[in-house]
Structure formats: structure tokens, C-alpha cells
């Protein structure tokens, strides 16, 4: 069924088909039809960062930027969903076209630029949620905010989403907001993460609920750079890390006619790139919760992310190419492997 729908959607502009797919999913959800696409949610609870995840498979940020399809997407069987990236003020993002399929590589290039309706809109959407899995909210800065003032934007979003999020992700790794990735290193990273952590501790105390903080990092780092990022994450007492965002490298797709497009590359070509970062993070941060994302398109590749050092995984591009059944396939594969483990 999904193969037919995909063949029709892939004839359209990628961003148009993206919107149509989400609208169709909403309609199906309202009439109870989503379960026929994906099957029941796999029951495989795991506790991480003090949160009980119904299973180990989540949806990465970016697919539902405004949390407008949270319940419909949740009905696909995800154990957790991350919405956003959201910014303090609404912004249109980069000019279109800004989404490109590299079908021969099962990959996507996007340069959306944090297009979203603003944090106030997202908060109102989240208040309507019925999804009973774990909800992460991914926050960023507005394009018009200077990099040196980025902290202000992150604090605005932190204050707004803290009462509703199960965890909050600080996005410092999108390649589509100029200067953002410079915040990943050295004193700039400490100057950002320290005050965010301090304010989050205060909010946890004031509101009587612990909301874990995570950082989402890029795959385009060498070993020394990963070590520096890991040191800062640990020093500032963050609760977890998401590895990884999209890559700006094009080595794996250099002969594709779309390879010249600017933006972040996701999908199959990022699989091993992100695994390398996960292995390094696990070496440097042996006790740190890691969410692994990048290139998962089967139960086997989901398990490979866990083998690399991730605790749970997220899907995005694989869902576009393989369809809703991928959620259950990955969740069942991870459940089965854990059951076989001599340590379980």
C-alpha cells in the first residue's frame, strides 16, 4: 500500500508531497486507519534519563516542526517523538525549493532553515496531545538573532516548552542557519550550555519536575572535535546527546545530479558517518544516554546503531523511503535482540 502511495507522492515536488503525506495521515488517524498502515505499537519499555520509553524507536525532529501531527504520527507506533526545531518567533525559513530527493541513494537534502510557526504556536499544539509516548521538543535560534545572542533565543524557548516537554533538545548542529554550528566548540559551547543548564535546573526546582536536557550534534567532526564536545556536554551536566544531525559532506553522493544542492544530507549515506560519532561518544561518555539517528532503514541498521553505542534510535529519511512499517520492524528487531542478550 505504501509503495503505491510513495510512487504517486514521488512524482510531486518533495515539499508538496511532504505536506500531502502529513495531511493524509491526519485524515487516516481521524477515521482510525493508521493502525492498518503500521500495526500496533511494539511494547518494549526502556528507562532512560528517568523516563520510561514505550519502545526504543522514535521520530527525529524536523518532520513535525510545529507539533501539528503529533497524535497521528504517534499512532504509527513510535515510542517517542521529537518535534521542532522551534524558534522564539515564527519564521518562513529559506526560499523554495529547499528539499531534494536523492532516490538512488535513499537520501534527502534539505535547507529548510528552521521554518516554523514559533514557540507559542507549538506550545498550543502540544497542549492538545493524546500521544502517550515520550515527547521531546527541539529548540533553536531565529535567523535574525545574531550568533552572539543565541543564548537569549534558547532561553526563551526553554522557558516556554519546559512545562510540556518530557525532554528538551538544544539544536546547535543544523547546517542551514548561518553560524549555528560554530556554537558546537570550545568556549562558545560552554557559554551556551552553562546558562541553559543553570536555568533548566531552576525551572526543574520551581515546577517540581525534572526535564532532561540533550544536545544534538553534527556528524562533520574529527576525533578531537568530538572529544571537546563530549567534554563540554559532561562538564555542563547535560543528560544526553543526539548523534547526529545531517551532514554537509557529499562524498557518498558526489555523482548524483542533486548532490550540488546546499543543505544537510540525511538518509542512507549518513549511516556509518553517524555511527562513527556514536562510537566516539560512547568511548568519551561511557555512561551518557545517546539517541542514535542517521540512515536507519531496517531492523538490522537500527540494531547496528545500538551496537555502535546508542541506547535508543530515531528515524526520519528511512520512514520516507520505507514507509510506516519501518517503525514496527525496527522496534521488534531491537526488542528481539535485547531478549537474546545474555545480559538481559
N, C-alpha and C positions, 0 to 999 in steps of 0.2 A: 504493500500500500504506500509506504513512504517512498519507495523507488519511483513510483509513478508521480507522486506529488513533487519529488525533487526534480524530475525531468522537466516538469512544467515550470517550476519556480526558477530553475537554472536558465531558462530562456529569457528571463527578465533581468533588468538591472539588479545587481546584488542588494543594494539598499532597499529598493522597492520590494523585492522578494522577501527580504528580512521582515519588513513591516507586515506584509501579507501573511507570512507564516505565523507571526505572533497573533495577528487578528483572527486567523483561522483556529489557532489553538484556543483562544478565548471562547470562541463560539462552541467548539467541541467540549470545552470544560463545562460550559453552562448547561449543556444537554447530557452531561455525564459520559461523553465519548472518549475522553483522553485515556481511560484505562484500557481501551481496546488498542491504543497505539503502543503503550509501554508496558502494560501488565501491572500487577500490584507492586508496591514498594518492597524491596528486599529488606528483611528485618535482620540487621547485623549491628547492633549498638556498640559504640566505642566511646569511651570517655577521654576527652582531650581538652586541656585548658579549663578543666572544671565543668565542661559542657558535655552533655550526652548526645552524640550524633546518632540518629536512627540507622544510618549506614555510612560507609566510607566514601561515597561518591557525591560530589557537589557540582554546582553550576558556577563557572567562573564569572567574575564581574565583566560587564560590557554588553552582555546580551539583553539585559533588562535594566537599562541605566536609571530609569525613573521609578522602578518598583511597581509598574502598572500591570504586570502579568505574573505577579508573584504566586498566586494560587494556582493558576493554570500550569505554570512551569513546575510547581511543586507536585502537581498531580502526575508528572512523568516519573516519579519515583526517587527523586533526589533526597539524600539525607540532609543536605544543607544547600542553601542558595546564597550567593553573594550578589547584591545589587549595586548599582553605581557604575562608574565613578560619578559622584555627585559633587558639585561645587556650590559655594555660598549663593551666588546669583545665577539665574538662567543664562545660558549662552548657546549660540547656534552651532558651534564647532567650526571645523574647516569647510571651505567650499566643496561642493559636489562636482565630479564624482570623488568619492573618498573611501570606497570599499571595492575590492577587486578579488575575484576568484582565480586561483591557480589550480584548476581542476586536475591537471595531470599529476600534481604533487599533493593533492588533497590539502591545500593550503589557502590561506587568506591573507591579503594585505589590507590593513585599514589605517586611515589617518583621520579618524573622526574628530579628535581634538576635544574630548570631554564634552560633547554635545549633550545637554541635559536641561531639565526644567527648573533646576535649582533645588536646594536642600529643603525649603519649606514645602514644595510640591511633593518631594519624595516622602517626607515625614507623614503627610496626609494620606498618601497611598499605603504606607506601611501600617498605619493605624487600622486599616481595613482587613489586614491579613487574617486568613484562616489556616494557612500553611503551618503545620505543627513541627516542621523540622527546624534546624538551626539557621538563623538569618545573620549573614554578615553584611555590613554596609561599608562600601569602599569610598573614601573621601579624597578630594584633590583640591587644587587651587584654580581660580579663574585665570583665563588667558591674560586678562588686563591687569592682573596683580603681578607686580614685579617679583622676581625670584627672591630678592632680599626681604620681601614682605610676605612670603609664602606662609610662614607660621600663622599669621593672622587668619588666613582662609581656613587652614586646617583646624584651628581652634574654634572658629565659628561653626564648622560642620560637626566637630566633636561634640560641642555643647548641644546641638540640635538633635543628633541621632543617638546620643548616649542612652536616653530612656527606652529606646525601642530596639536597639541592636543587641544581638547575642554576642557578636564580636565586631570590632571596627578595624578596617584595614587602611593604613596610610599608603597611598599610591605615590611613590616617588620615581616610578620607573617607566611611565608611558613615554614613548619617543615622539609623541605628537603635540606636546606642549613645550614650546621652546624653553630651554634651560632647566626643565624639571629634573632631568637625570643628573645634573650637577649637584643636586641635593643628596646624592647617594654616598658621598665620600667625605671622610675626614671631619674637620671642624664644622663644616656646613651640616653634615648629617647629625652630629651631636647637638648642634644649636637648634635643630628642628625637633629631634626625637626627645631631648631632655624636657623642654617645656610642655610638649604634648603629654609625655608620661606623667609629669607633675600634675597637670590639670586633670588628667584622667583619674589619677589616684584620689584627688579631691572630690571629683564627681562621684566616684565609687562610694566614698565615705558619706557624702551629702545625701545620696539617693539610695543607699543601702543595697547596692547590687554591684557585683564585680563584673565589668565588661572587658574581656581580654582585648589587648591591642596587638595588631600584627603589622608587619611591613611587607609590601610587595616589591620585589627586586627584579632587575633586568638580567637577562642571560649573557649580555655582552660585557663580561668582566673577566679579567685574568685572575690567576690564583691569588696574587697579593691583594687585589682589589676585593675579592670575596672575603679574604681574611679580615680586611679593615672593616667591611660592612658588618660581618659577624661580630667583631669586637664591639662595635658601636651598639648593635642590637642588644647584645648581652649587657653591656655597661649601662644602658638606659632602661634595663629591666622590662623589655618588651616580652610579650607572652608567646609569640610565634612568628613565623616568616612564611610568605608565599613565594614559591620559586617555580616558574618565573613568569614575567610578562613577555611581550613579544620581542622579537629580535630585529635589529636593523641590518643584520648580515644577509647577504644574498647568495652565498657560495652554493648552497644546495639547490637553488632555483635559477641560477645565472642564465640558463638558456631559455627560460620561459618568457614569452612575449610581454608578460605583465611585470617581470622582475624589476624593471626600471622605476616602477611607481614608488614614490616616497611613502613611508609609513612603517608600521610594525608588522612583521611577518609572523603568522601563527600557523598551527597545524602540524602535519607530519614532519616537516623539516626541522621543527624546533624540539622534537622528541629527545634526541640524545644531547642536544645543547643544554636543555633544562636539566636532564639527568646528571650531567657533569656538575652543574651548580649545586644540585641537591646533595650529591656525594661529598662535595667540599663542605657544604654547610653542616652535614652530619658529622664530618670529621672535626670541624671547629666548634660546633654546638651540639655535643652528643645528647643532651637532654632537652633540646629545644623542639617543640612541636613544629613540624613542617608540613605545609599543604603543597603537594606537587601538582603542577599543571604544565601542559605543553605537549601536544602531539599524541594524546591518548585517543586511540581509535578502535580498541578491542579490549577484551578482558585480559589478554596477555600483556598488552602495553600498560594497562592500569597496574597490573602486578609488578611490572618492571619498575614503575615509579616507586612503589613500596619497597622493592628490593634495593633501589638506589638510596633509600633513607627517608622517604616521605611517610607520614602517618596516615594521611587521607589524601584524596585526589580531587581535582576539578576538571570538568570538560568544557569545551567551547566549540572549536572548529570541528572536532570529530563528530559532535552532535549534528552539525550542519550536513556533513557528508554521509554519515551513517544512520542518522535518524534516532528517534526516541528509544528504540530497543537497546541502544548502546548503554543507556543508564542502567538498566537491569542486568545486562550482560556483564558490565564491569563490577557492579555491586555483588552479583552472585559469584563471580570469579574471586574477588577478594575475600568474601565470606568462606568460600570453599578452601582457599589456600590457608587461611587462618585456622580453620578446623583441622587441616592436615598437619599444622605445625606442631612439633614435639614440645614447644614452649607454651602452647595454648591450653 
